[in-house]
């Protein structure tokens, strides 16, 4: 699997989730893996990229804002967000951006 998401021609949307973890690891890796699996099954999902050092950044790509809204409202995703707020993240920020241009090799 490529580390760089294969996205279509713009426009499309990016959800950028930046976070700093706590020391609590209980259930985190399994939940993160499940969220990728679940997101990839959602209508409008285009791909995902994720890295972690001291700061974690996950960028998911979506066809449109309606797809992002549906993902945000997914019951299993809402439960994972609750755990994230309560125990896994000491800080986080979510940003949504419209991708109007992309290029690369």
C-alpha positions in Angstrom: 0.0 0.0 0.0 1.3 3.4 -0.9 1.9 5.9 1.9 0.5 8.7 -0.3 -3.2 8.6 -1.0 -4.3 8.3 -4.6 -6.8 11.1 -4.9 -8.8 12.2 -7.9 -8.5 15.4 -9.8 -9.5 18.3 -7.6 -11.7 19.7 -6.2 -12.1 17.5 -3.2 -11.8 18.0 0.6 -9.2 17.2 3.2 -9.9 16.7 6.9 -6.6 17.4 8.8 -6.5 15.9 12.3 -3.5 17.1 14.3 -3.0 15.7 17.8 -0.8 15.1 20.8 -1.2 11.8 22.6 -1.3 11.2 26.3 0.5 8.3 27.9 -2.6 6.2 27.8 -2.4 3.5 25.1 -5.2 1.2 26.1 -7.2 0.4 23.0 -5.8 3.2 20.9 -4.0 1.2 18.2 -7.0 -1.1 17.7 -9.4 1.8 17.5 -7.2 3.8 15.1 -7.0 0.8 12.8 -10.8 0.3 13.0 -11.4 3.9 12.2 -9.3 3.7 9.0 -11.2 0.5 8.1 -14.6 2.1 8.8 -13.8 5.4 7.1 -12.7 3.6 3.9 -16.2 2.0 3.7 -18.0 5.4 3.9 -19.5 7.0 0.8 -17.3 9.7 -0.5 -14.0 8.5 1.1 -11.0 9.0 -1.1 -8.0 8.1 0.9 -5.9 8.7 4.1 -2.4 9.6 5.1 -1.1 9.4 8.7 2.2 10.0 10.5 3.2 10.1 14.2 6.2 11.4 16.0 5.6 13.7 18.9 2.8 15.2 16.9 0.3 13.0 15.1 -1.2 14.2 11.8 -3.9 12.3 9.9 -5.3 13.6 6.7 -8.4 12.0 5.2 -9.7 12.9 1.8 -13.3 13.2 0.9 -15.4 13.8 -2.2 -17.5 16.5 -0.6 -18.6 18.2 2.6 -21.7 16.0 2.9 -19.5 12.9 3.0 -17.4 14.5 5.8 -20.6 15.3 7.8 -21.8 11.7 7.5 -18.4 10.4 8.7 -18.4 12.8 11.7 -21.9 11.5 12.6 -21.0 7.8 12.3 -21.9 6.2 15.7 -18.7 4.1 16.0 -16.6 7.2 15.0 -18.5 9.3 17.7 -17.6 6.7 20.3 -13.9 6.8 19.3 -14.0 10.6 19.4 -15.3 10.4 23.0 -12.4 8.1 24.0 -10.0 10.4 22.3 -11.3 13.4 24.2 -11.3 11.5 27.5 -8.1 9.6 27.5 -5.9 9.5 24.3 -5.3 13.1 23.4 -4.0 15.9 25.5 -4.6 18.3 22.6 -6.0 18.1 19.1 -7.3 20.2 16.2 -9.4 19.3 13.2 -9.3 21.4 10.1 -11.3 21.0 6.9 -9.9 22.4 3.6 -10.9 22.3 0.0 -8.2 21.0 -2.2 -8.2 23.0 -5.4 -4.9 21.9 -6.9 -2.5 18.9 -6.4 0.5 17.7 -8.2 3.4 15.2 -7.7 5.2 12.3 -9.1 
